[in-house]
Structures are given as C-alpha cells and as structure tokens.
Amino acid sequence: MNGWAVVVRALGAVALFFALDSAAFRTGWYASILELNSTAGFLQSSLWVEQHRTPSGASEVLALGDSRIPLKPHVADDAGTRLRFFTIAVPGTTPRCWYYMLREADPAARRYAAIVIPFDTYDDRWWEDPRGREMDIRYLAPLVSFGDLFEFAFSYPEWRERGTAAATVLFKGMVYREDFQDFLVRHRWRLLVARDLKSRPSGWRYDAPWDSESLAGIAVDWMAGTVSLPDHLSTEKAKAVREVLLQAPPPVNPAFAEYRRKWFGKILARYRGSPTRIVFVRLARGPVVRPGLATDPTSSIREFGARPEVAIVDEHRFDELERPELFGDALHMNQSGAEEFSRMLAHEVAGILGGAAR
C-alpha cells in the first residue's frame, strides 16, 4: 500500500468517526438524557426546563450563578412585585459558562426584563487565574458548536487546554464516553429520570427545600486566628468552615480582571440595544466577615456598572444577611437565609425596573 492510500484511509477513518460522533451526540437528543448528577447533565437539565417552559405572561427575571446564589424563585415570586423569577444557576459554573448558558436560554436576547448576575465581590480579587479552568470544558460540552471552535479554544491560555477544548467542540463523544457507558447499563432509569424532569413545568428547583442547618453560635477571633463552631457540625464540615474563614484575603489579580472583562463584556454586548437590564448583585459574603477588607475602586465590575444598560446594586445592600443563623456553611446560605435574600432581591430588581413600589 502506497503512502497516498494510507493517507486516504486515515482521512476516511477520521471522517467516519466524525460522522458517527455527530449522529450520536450532536443532535441534542443525547444531551437531554445526560446523567443529571454529572456536570454537563445538571447544566443541561437546568437549561432544558428554562427553554421549554410556558411563558408566564409577566415580566420575567433570570438569575445566573453558581451554588452561592441563594435564590428561591417561588419566594421571590410571592414578594408582591408582579415579577416572575427563574434561575439557571448551576454549582461550579463560571462567567465563561454563563455566557454560553445565557446564549442558549435566550437566543434572541430579548426574553427577560432583567438578568441577575451575582458576585462574591465587585473587586478584582482572586487567588487563581480562571482562564485555564478545565472543568468548564465538561460543563460546556453540550453547548459549544463548530462556530465556537476558535473562540472557545483560544479562551484558554495554554495549548494543551486549547487542544482539549477544540476536541470537545469537534468530537463530543470524547467527553461523553463515560456517560455513554453508564447509559448502556442504566438506560431505562436514565430515560425515566429524563421523562420525569420534562413533566415538571418549573423544574425541580422552583420550590425545593434547602438545608436548615445553621452556624448560629459561631465565634471568630481574627487576631488569634481561631474559630469556635457549633457542636452539631461534622469534623469535615467544621474543618472546611475554618479553612474558608481564616484564609488570607486574595490579592488584586490582573488575570481575573481580564477574564471578567472578556466574559461579562460579551454578555453585555449580546444585550446591547435590548430592553433587558443587566443587574449586578454582590451577595452576602458569609456568616461572619473579616474586618478591614480593602476596596478596589477601579475594578472591572465597577467599570461595567457605569454603563446605562447595567444596574449595579449597592455592594452593601445584603450586608444585613451576613449573620451565622442564615448560613449553613462558610459560603452558602441555608433555607432561612435564601428566603430572606430572595424577598430582598425581588424588591431590589422591581425598584430597578420600576415595576413595583419597594
């Protein structure tokens, strides 16, 4: 066999693999039955519910975010603002993910009266460079398409990560391999779960109860670097709370600022000329807050807040919720905290939109 024949056969094999991969994983059907406990599966289920629900007929507000945004839509809906609240927040997602998720949920960029984007801080302070976060590739496997190839791949700073991102765009099966093996074994259960999800008009999270455990009784000595915690916490959870509370504040991070400017800039560009308002919200920071934290007045988020299409909520608006009894751990609110936050957020957004008296 001559060299050209080898090349032709190799190209044919690649073309066949690509065709089979596309037929199996690029139609959208497989994405709808991904394992819900997987990264991509949980994200896809959240988007599916939002894409297929019946419009409420009211002014609608959509929240992005990760596990830290404590929005309970049914509580916000009952706050008397005449707004309806929905969420596609997914634990572990990042601004890069939010851009693609929002593109999927609102392709015309006109569906919502407001988009709520949460922040731990308006400052550009962070410990690491988020541009190289490989987990985003797993989350976004169902959402990125051929048209995203170069932008998605080159959003990563290193060539190894760029290669993985490009392969994910071109060959979905590489990411879905383990999930597909699981589907072959548990296909009946997976299909049953998918049907159950699709039968719920508001999804699973609209009125799902949260953990009621709290950190009431916590005491922190910042000078000594000690944390006294309630006895009911497990050893593992107590350790995690101490580590989060006592870690040194992050420095101003130019790479983090660049990352925010890129992805929030792209979100704002999608909604330029749209009636949708973009609402930036700084969340309650924790059950107790280290005193003397510095502020970065020239941060990227504050720059965006000067734009007319952006409403930036006062960063101290939710300080009153920074109480131990409203948190289940050092970062996440419990049921009571989420309810208080949701009511406050509903009135805040209503005031921004002028849709109800605050």
C-alpha positions as a LaTeX table, in Angstrom:
\begin{tabular}{lrrr}
\hline
Residue & $x$ (\AA) & $y$ (\AA) & $z$ (\AA) \\
\hline
Met1 & 0.00 & 0.00 & 0.00 \\
Asn2 & 1.49 & 3.33 & $-1.07$ \\
Gly3 & 1.64 & 6.45 & 1.07 \\
Trp4 & $-1.34$ & 8.15 & $-0.56$ \\
Ala5 & $-3.57$ & 5.16 & 0.09 \\
Val6 & $-2.62$ & 5.22 & 3.77 \\
Val7 & $-3.45$ & 8.93 & 3.96 \\
Val8 & $-6.78$ & 8.45 & 2.20 \\
Arg9 & $-7.75$ & 5.60 & 4.51 \\
Ala10 & $-6.74$ & 7.59 & 7.57 \\
Leu11 & $-8.78$ & 10.56 & 6.44 \\
Gly12 & $-11.70$ & 8.27 & 5.70 \\
Ala13 & $-11.48$ & 6.78 & 9.18 \\
Val14 & $-11.47$ & 10.24 & 10.73 \\
Ala15 & $-14.44$ & 11.29 & 8.58 \\
Leu16 & $-16.37$ & 8.15 & 9.56 \\
Phe17 & $-15.60$ & 8.69 & 13.24 \\
Phe18 & $-16.71$ & 12.32 & 12.95 \\
Ala19 & $-19.95$ & 11.31 & 11.22 \\
Leu20 & $-20.79$ & 8.69 & 13.83 \\
Asp21 & $-19.89$ & 11.06 & 16.66 \\
Ser22 & $-22.12$ & 13.77 & 15.18 \\
Ala23 & $-25.04$ & 11.39 & 14.62 \\
Ala24 & $-24.88$ & 10.10 & 18.18 \\
Phe25 & $-24.03$ & 13.20 & 20.18 \\
Arg26 & $-24.66$ & 16.35 & 18.16 \\
Thr27 & $-28.42$ & 16.13 & 17.54 \\
Gly28 & $-29.36$ & 17.37 & 21.01 \\
Trp29 & $-31.18$ & 14.18 & 21.95 \\
Tyr30 & $-28.27$ & 12.68 & 23.84 \\
Ala31 & $-27.66$ & 15.92 & 25.74 \\
Ser32 & $-31.25$ & 15.70 & 27.01 \\
Ile33 & $-30.59$ & 12.36 & 28.72 \\
Leu34 & $-27.19$ & 13.04 & 30.26 \\
Glu35 & $-26.72$ & 11.78 & 33.81 \\
Leu36 & $-28.22$ & 14.51 & 35.98 \\
Asn37 & $-25.53$ & 14.16 & 38.63 \\
Ser38 & $-22.82$ & 14.92 & 36.09 \\
Thr39 & $-21.52$ & 18.41 & 35.40 \\
Ala40 & $-22.89$ & 18.66 & 31.87 \\
Gly41 & $-26.10$ & 16.81 & 32.79 \\
Phe42 & $-27.09$ & 19.14 & 35.62 \\
Leu43 & $-26.38$ & 22.17 & 33.46 \\
Gln44 & $-28.29$ & 20.77 & 30.53 \\
Ser45 & $-31.33$ & 19.88 & 32.66 \\
Ser46 & $-31.49$ & 23.44 & 34.02 \\
Leu47 & $-31.40$ & 24.86 & 30.53 \\
Trp48 & $-33.94$ & 22.37 & 29.19 \\
Val49 & $-36.51$ & 23.39 & 31.77 \\
Glu50 & $-35.99$ & 27.07 & 31.03 \\
Gln51 & $-36.10$ & 26.60 & 27.26 \\
His52 & $-39.29$ & 24.55 & 27.27 \\
Arg53 & $-41.46$ & 26.13 & 29.96 \\
Thr54 & $-44.54$ & 28.13 & 29.02 \\
Pro55 & $-44.03$ & 31.91 & 29.23 \\
Ser56 & $-45.54$ & 33.25 & 32.45 \\
Gly57 & $-47.14$ & 36.32 & 30.91 \\
Ala58 & $-45.42$ & 38.54 & 33.48 \\
Ser59 & $-42.14$ & 40.41 & 33.35 \\
Glu60 & $-39.54$ & 37.71 & 33.83 \\
Val61 & $-36.19$ & 37.85 & 35.62 \\
Leu62 & $-33.48$ & 35.24 & 35.09 \\
Ala63 & $-30.65$ & 34.60 & 37.54 \\
Leu64 & $-27.26$ & 33.17 & 36.58 \\
Gly65 & $-24.64$ & 31.97 & 39.04 \\
Asp66 & $-23.11$ & 29.03 & 40.83 \\
Ser67 & $-24.04$ & 27.36 & 44.11 \\
Arg68 & $-23.62$ & 30.59 & 46.06 \\
Ile69 & $-26.62$ & 32.48 & 44.69 \\
Pro70 & $-29.37$ & 31.70 & 47.22 \\
Leu71 & $-32.36$ & 32.46 & 45.02 \\
Lys72 & $-35.57$ & 30.59 & 45.72 \\
Pro73 & $-37.80$ & 31.54 & 42.77 \\
His74 & $-41.11$ & 30.73 & 44.46 \\
Val75 & $-40.26$ & 33.02 & 47.39 \\
Ala76 & $-39.23$ & 35.84 & 45.04 \\
Asp77 & $-42.44$ & 35.34 & 43.05 \\
Asp78 & $-44.51$ & 35.75 & 46.22 \\
Ala79 & $-42.79$ & 39.01 & 47.25 \\
Gly80 & $-45.54$ & 41.14 & 45.71 \\
Thr81 & $-43.53$ & 42.70 & 42.88 \\
Arg82 & $-45.51$ & 41.30 & 39.90 \\
Leu83 & $-42.25$ & 39.87 & 38.55 \\
Arg84 & $-41.57$ & 36.19 & 37.90 \\
Phe85 & $-38.16$ & 34.76 & 38.78 \\
Phe86 & $-36.29$ & 31.88 & 37.18 \\
Thr87 & $-32.79$ & 30.51 & 37.58 \\
Ile88 & $-30.28$ & 28.59 & 35.51 \\
Ala89 & $-27.61$ & 28.79 & 38.22 \\
Val90 & $-25.50$ & 25.63 & 38.31 \\
Pro91 & $-22.95$ & 24.77 & 41.04 \\
Gly92 & $-19.37$ & 25.07 & 39.85 \\
Thr93 & $-20.08$ & 27.18 & 36.79 \\
Thr94 & $-18.15$ & 30.33 & 35.93 \\
Pro95 & $-18.64$ & 33.52 & 33.87 \\
Arg96 & $-17.35$ & 31.69 & 30.78 \\
Cys97 & $-20.09$ & 29.10 & 31.29 \\
Trp98 & $-22.72$ & 31.77 & 31.98 \\
Tyr99 & $-22.15$ & 33.40 & 28.61 \\
Tyr100 & $-22.86$ & 30.18 & 26.71 \\
Met101 & $-25.72$ & 29.19 & 29.03 \\
Leu102 & $-27.38$ & 32.56 & 28.57 \\
Arg103 & $-26.96$ & 32.34 & 24.80 \\
Glu104 & $-28.80$ & 29.01 & 24.93 \\
Ala105 & $-31.60$ & 30.17 & 27.24 \\
Asp106 & $-32.19$ & 33.50 & 25.50 \\
Pro107 & $-31.07$ & 33.23 & 21.86 \\
Ala108 & $-32.81$ & 36.46 & 20.78 \\
Ala109 & $-31.51$ & 38.38 & 23.83 \\
Arg110 & $-34.98$ & 39.84 & 24.48 \\
Arg111 & $-36.81$ & 37.27 & 26.58 \\
Tyr112 & $-36.25$ & 38.74 & 30.05 \\
Ala113 & $-36.90$ & 42.07 & 31.71 \\
Ala114 & $-33.70$ & 41.60 & 33.69 \\
Ile115 & $-30.75$ & 39.23 & 34.04 \\
Val116 & $-29.30$ & 38.96 & 37.55 \\
Ile117 & $-25.57$ & 38.26 & 37.71 \\
Pro118 & $-24.17$ & 37.54 & 41.21 \\
Phe119 & $-20.69$ & 38.25 & 42.55 \\
Asp120 & $-18.75$ & 37.26 & 45.63 \\
Thr121 & $-17.07$ & 40.65 & 45.33 \\
Tyr122 & $-17.10$ & 43.61 & 42.98 \\
Asp123 & $-13.32$ & 43.79 & 43.43 \\
Asp124 & $-10.95$ & 42.04 & 41.02 \\
Arg125 & $-9.51$ & 39.94 & 43.83 \\
Trp126 & $-8.99$ & 36.21 & 43.35 \\
Trp127 & $-6.43$ & 33.54 & 44.17 \\
Glu128 & $-6.04$ & 31.94 & 40.76 \\
Asp129 & $-6.24$ & 32.55 & 37.02 \\
Pro130 & $-9.70$ & 31.27 & 35.98 \\
Arg131 & $-8.91$ & 31.34 & 32.26 \\
Gly132 & $-7.36$ & 27.86 & 32.39 \\
Arg133 & $-10.20$ & 26.16 & 34.27 \\
Glu134 & $-10.59$ & 22.79 & 32.54 \\
Met135 & $-13.86$ & 21.91 & 34.28 \\
Asp136 & $-15.60$ & 24.49 & 32.09 \\
Ile137 & $-14.96$ & 22.22 & 29.13 \\
Arg138 & $-17.03$ & 19.46 & 30.70 \\
Tyr139 & $-19.84$ & 21.82 & 31.61 \\
Leu140 & $-19.98$ & 23.35 & 28.16 \\
Ala141 & $-19.65$ & 20.22 & 26.03 \\
Pro142 & $-23.38$ & 20.21 & 25.09 \\
Leu143 & $-23.43$ & 23.95 & 24.27 \\
Val144 & $-20.38$ & 24.71 & 22.14 \\
Ser145 & $-20.70$ & 24.22 & 18.39 \\
Phe146 & $-18.50$ & 24.46 & 15.32 \\
Gly147 & $-18.87$ & 28.23 & 15.23 \\
Asp148 & $-17.35$ & 28.43 & 18.72 \\
Leu149 & $-14.26$ & 26.41 & 17.86 \\
Phe150 & $-11.63$ & 29.12 & 17.75 \\
Glu151 & $-13.07$ & 31.50 & 20.32 \\
Phe152 & $-13.69$ & 28.74 & 22.86 \\
Ala153 & $-10.34$ & 27.04 & 22.32 \\
Phe154 & $-8.37$ & 30.28 & 22.45 \\
Ser155 & $-10.12$ & 31.43 & 25.60 \\
Tyr156 & $-7.65$ & 29.06 & 27.30 \\
Pro157 & $-4.09$ & 30.36 & 27.74 \\
Glu158 & $-2.22$ & 27.05 & 27.32 \\
Trp159 & $-2.01$ & 24.92 & 24.18 \\
Arg160 & $-2.82$ & 21.68 & 26.00 \\
Glu161 & $-6.12$ & 23.13 & 27.27 \\
Arg162 & $-6.81$ & 24.67 & 23.88 \\
Gly163 & $-6.43$ & 21.25 & 22.30 \\
Thr164 & $-8.86$ & 19.69 & 24.76 \\
Ala165 & $-11.38$ & 22.49 & 24.22 \\
Ala166 & $-11.11$ & 22.15 & 20.43 \\
Ala167 & $-11.51$ & 18.37 & 20.59 \\
Thr168 & $-14.64$ & 18.85 & 22.72 \\
Val169 & $-16.16$ & 21.06 & 20.05 \\
Leu170 & $-15.28$ & 18.66 & 17.23 \\
Phe171 & $-15.77$ & 15.26 & 18.91 \\
Lys172 & $-18.48$ & 15.24 & 21.58 \\
Gly173 & $-18.05$ & 11.53 & 22.20 \\
Met174 & $-14.65$ & 12.12 & 23.78 \\
Val175 & $-16.37$ & 13.95 & 26.66 \\
Tyr176 & $-19.45$ & 11.74 & 26.77 \\
Arg177 & $-17.56$ & 8.43 & 26.72 \\
Glu178 & $-18.06$ & 7.53 & 30.40 \\
Asp179 & $-21.60$ & 8.88 & 30.42 \\
Phe180 & $-22.47$ & 6.78 & 27.37 \\
Gln181 & $-21.09$ & 3.66 & 29.04 \\
Asp182 & $-23.30$ & 4.41 & 32.04 \\
Phe183 & $-26.28$ & 4.91 & 29.73 \\
Leu184 & $-25.78$ & 1.50 & 28.16 \\
Val185 & $-26.02$ & $-0.07$ & 31.63 \\
Arg186 & $-28.76$ & 2.13 & 33.16 \\
His187 & $-30.66$ & 3.30 & 30.09 \\
Arg188 & $-34.13$ & 2.52 & 31.49 \\
Trp189 & $-33.50$ & 4.51 & 34.65 \\
Arg190 & $-31.91$ & 7.39 & 32.75 \\
Leu191 & $-34.87$ & 7.66 & 30.37 \\
Leu192 & $-37.31$ & 7.53 & 33.29 \\
Val193 & $-35.49$ & 10.37 & 35.06 \\
Ala194 & $-35.43$ & 12.42 & 31.86 \\
Arg195 & $-39.19$ & 11.97 & 31.37 \\
Asp196 & $-39.83$ & 12.94 & 34.99 \\
Leu197 & $-37.83$ & 16.14 & 34.60 \\
Lys198 & $-39.64$ & 17.08 & 31.41 \\
Ser199 & $-43.02$ & 16.58 & 33.09 \\
Arg200 & $-42.29$ & 19.31 & 35.66 \\
Pro201 & $-43.20$ & 22.71 & 34.20 \\
Ser202 & $-40.97$ & 24.60 & 36.65 \\
Gly203 & $-38.23$ & 22.03 & 37.10 \\
Trp204 & $-37.02$ & 20.57 & 40.37 \\
Arg205 & $-35.58$ & 23.68 & 41.94 \\
Tyr206 & $-38.52$ & 26.09 & 41.85 \\
Asp207 & $-39.72$ & 25.22 & 45.34 \\
Ala208 & $-37.18$ & 22.62 & 46.50 \\
Pro209 & $-36.40$ & 22.84 & 50.26 \\
Trp210 & $-32.87$ & 23.72 & 51.34 \\
Asp211 & $-30.84$ & 22.59 & 54.34 \\
Ser212 & $-31.99$ & 24.30 & 57.55 \\
Glu213 & $-28.73$ & 23.70 & 59.48 \\
Ser214 & $-27.09$ & 26.95 & 60.58 \\
Leu215 & $-23.85$ & 28.29 & 62.06 \\
Ala216 & $-25.60$ & 30.04 & 64.94 \\
Gly217 & $-23.15$ & 30.14 & 67.86 \\
Ile218 & $-20.00$ & 30.62 & 65.76 \\
Ala219 & $-17.30$ & 32.90 & 67.22 \\
Val220 & $-14.17$ & 34.09 & 65.37 \\
Asp221 & $-11.07$ & 35.65 & 66.90 \\
Trp222 & $-9.41$ & 37.24 & 63.87 \\
Met223 & $-6.29$ & 38.27 & 65.77 \\
Ala224 & $-5.69$ & 34.81 & 67.22 \\
Gly225 & $-6.85$ & 33.03 & 64.05 \\
Thr226 & $-9.33$ & 30.76 & 65.84 \\
Val227 & $-12.90$ & 29.76 & 65.07 \\
Ser228 & $-15.33$ & 28.29 & 67.62 \\
Leu229 & $-18.12$ & 26.34 & 65.94 \\
Pro230 & $-21.43$ & 24.71 & 66.95 \\
Asp231 & $-21.08$ & 21.12 & 68.15 \\
His232 & $-23.54$ & 19.74 & 65.61 \\
Leu233 & $-21.14$ & 20.25 & 62.69 \\
Ser234 & $-19.25$ & 17.23 & 61.43 \\
Thr235 & $-15.48$ & 17.24 & 61.72 \\
Glu236 & $-15.11$ & 17.56 & 57.96 \\
Lys237 & $-17.54$ & 20.45 & 57.69 \\
Ala238 & $-16.02$ & 22.27 & 60.66 \\
Lys239 & $-12.60$ & 21.98 & 59.07 \\
Ala240 & $-13.90$ & 23.40 & 55.78 \\
Val241 & $-15.56$ & 26.34 & 57.55 \\
Arg242 & $-12.36$ & 27.20 & 59.41 \\
Glu243 & $-10.26$ & 26.99 & 56.24 \\
Val244 & $-12.56$ & 29.34 & 54.33 \\
Leu245 & $-12.94$ & 31.89 & 57.11 \\
Leu246 & $-9.26$ & 32.05 & 58.05 \\
Gln247 & $-7.71$ & 32.09 & 54.59 \\
Ala248 & $-5.95$ & 35.32 & 53.73 \\
Pro249 & $-7.92$ & 37.73 & 51.50 \\
Pro250 & $-6.98$ & 37.31 & 47.83 \\
Pro251 & $-4.87$ & 39.94 & 46.06 \\
Val252 & $-6.00$ & 42.11 & 43.17 \\
Asn253 & $-5.48$ & 39.78 & 40.20 \\
Pro254 & $-4.97$ & 41.31 & 36.71 \\
Ala255 & $-5.71$ & 37.95 & 35.04 \\
Phe256 & $-9.01$ & 37.74 & 36.92 \\
Ala257 & $-9.87$ & 41.29 & 35.84 \\
Glu258 & $-9.07$ & 40.44 & 32.21 \\
Tyr259 & $-11.23$ & 37.31 & 32.42 \\
Arg260 & $-14.17$ & 39.28 & 33.82 \\
Arg261 & $-13.85$ & 41.99 & 31.19 \\
Lys262 & $-13.91$ & 39.37 & 28.45 \\
Trp263 & $-16.91$ & 37.29 & 29.50 \\
Phe264 & $-19.10$ & 39.92 & 31.11 \\
Gly265 & $-18.22$ & 42.18 & 28.19 \\
Lys266 & $-19.54$ & 39.50 & 25.81 \\
Ile267 & $-22.76$ & 39.17 & 27.82 \\
Leu268 & $-23.29$ & 42.92 & 27.74 \\
Ala269 & $-22.54$ & 43.01 & 24.01 \\
Arg270 & $-25.33$ & 40.45 & 23.39 \\
Tyr271 & $-27.84$ & 42.69 & 25.18 \\
Arg272 & $-26.75$ & 46.00 & 23.68 \\
Gly273 & $-29.90$ & 47.59 & 22.25 \\
Ser274 & $-32.14$ & 45.07 & 24.05 \\
Pro275 & $-34.83$ & 46.08 & 26.57 \\
Thr276 & $-33.25$ & 43.66 & 29.05 \\
Arg277 & $-31.50$ & 45.23 & 32.04 \\
Ile278 & $-28.38$ & 43.54 & 33.39 \\
Val279 & $-28.34$ & 43.63 & 37.20 \\
Phe280 & $-25.09$ & 43.06 & 39.10 \\
Val281 & $-25.54$ & 41.89 & 42.68 \\
Arg282 & $-22.91$ & 41.36 & 45.36 \\
Leu283 & $-24.04$ & 38.51 & 47.58 \\
Ala284 & $-23.83$ & 38.35 & 51.34 \\
Arg285 & $-20.22$ & 37.37 & 51.91 \\
Gly286 & $-20.59$ & 34.85 & 54.71 \\
Pro287 & $-21.80$ & 34.16 & 58.26 \\
Val288 & $-19.08$ & 36.46 & 59.62 \\
Val289 & $-16.87$ & 38.83 & 57.65 \\
Arg290 & $-13.23$ & 39.65 & 58.23 \\
Pro291 & $-12.93$ & 43.33 & 59.26 \\
Gly292 & $-10.86$ & 45.86 & 57.36 \\
Leu293 & $-11.22$ & 44.41 & 53.85 \\
Ala294 & $-9.90$ & 46.85 & 51.24 \\
Thr295 & $-11.93$ & 48.00 & 48.23 \\
Asp296 & $-10.72$ & 48.15 & 44.62 \\
Pro297 & $-12.47$ & 51.29 & 43.26 \\
Thr298 & $-11.26$ & 50.77 & 39.68 \\
Ser299 & $-12.37$ & 47.16 & 39.32 \\
Ser300 & $-13.82$ & 45.77 & 36.09 \\
Ile301 & $-17.29$ & 45.31 & 37.61 \\
Arg302 & $-17.45$ & 48.93 & 38.75 \\
Glu303 & $-16.42$ & 49.98 & 35.24 \\
Phe304 & $-19.30$ & 47.97 & 33.77 \\
Gly305 & $-21.64$ & 49.47 & 36.36 \\
Ala306 & $-21.21$ & 52.89 & 34.75 \\
Arg307 & $-22.93$ & 51.69 & 31.57 \\
Pro308 & $-26.60$ & 52.66 & 31.10 \\
Glu309 & $-27.72$ & 49.09 & 30.38 \\
Val310 & $-26.25$ & 47.87 & 33.68 \\
Ala311 & $-27.68$ & 48.35 & 37.16 \\
Ile312 & $-25.12$ & 47.67 & 39.86 \\
Val313 & $-26.75$ & 47.08 & 43.23 \\
Asp314 & $-25.07$ & 48.77 & 46.18 \\
Glu315 & $-22.44$ & 46.32 & 47.38 \\
His316 & $-23.62$ & 46.67 & 50.98 \\
Arg317 & $-27.30$ & 46.01 & 50.17 \\
Phe318 & $-27.17$ & 42.47 & 51.55 \\
Asp319 & $-24.77$ & 43.07 & 54.43 \\
Glu320 & $-27.63$ & 42.65 & 56.88 \\
Leu321 & $-27.82$ & 38.99 & 55.84 \\
Glu322 & $-24.23$ & 38.31 & 56.92 \\
Arg323 & $-25.41$ & 36.50 & 60.06 \\
Pro324 & $-24.49$ & 32.99 & 61.27 \\
Glu325 & $-28.08$ & 31.85 & 61.63 \\
Leu326 & $-28.64$ & 32.41 & 57.90 \\
Phe327 & $-25.70$ & 30.30 & 56.69 \\
Gly328 & $-25.25$ & 26.54 & 56.54 \\
Asp329 & $-21.50$ & 26.78 & 55.97 \\
Ala330 & $-18.92$ & 29.48 & 55.33 \\
Leu331 & $-20.17$ & 30.24 & 51.81 \\
His332 & $-23.75$ & 29.04 & 51.37 \\
Met333 & $-26.99$ & 30.30 & 52.87 \\
Asn334 & $-29.50$ & 27.92 & 54.43 \\
Gln335 & $-33.28$ & 27.85 & 53.89 \\
Ser336 & $-33.96$ & 30.91 & 56.07 \\
Gly337 & $-31.15$ & 32.91 & 54.50 \\
Ala338 & $-32.24$ & 32.04 & 50.98 \\
Glu339 & $-35.80$ & 33.11 & 51.71 \\
Glu340 & $-34.69$ & 36.48 & 53.11 \\
Phe341 & $-32.32$ & 37.05 & 50.20 \\
Ser342 & $-34.98$ & 36.13 & 47.62 \\
Arg343 & $-37.51$ & 38.60 & 49.01 \\
Met344 & $-34.91$ & 41.38 & 49.18 \\
Leu345 & $-33.67$ & 40.65 & 45.67 \\
Ala346 & $-37.21$ & 40.68 & 44.26 \\
His347 & $-37.87$ & 44.17 & 45.63 \\
Glu348 & $-34.45$ & 45.40 & 44.55 \\
Val349 & $-34.97$ & 44.27 & 40.96 \\
Ala350 & $-38.53$ & 45.65 & 40.95 \\
Gly351 & $-37.20$ & 49.01 & 42.06 \\
Ile352 & $-34.62$ & 48.97 & 39.25 \\
Leu353 & $-37.23$ & 48.08 & 36.66 \\
Gly354 & $-39.81$ & 50.47 & 38.07 \\
Gly355 & $-42.30$ & 47.63 & 38.12 \\
Ala356 & $-43.46$ & 47.93 & 41.70 \\
Ala357 & $-43.14$ & 50.06 & 44.77 \\
Arg358 & $-40.34$ & 48.97 & 47.04 \\
\hline
\end{tabular}
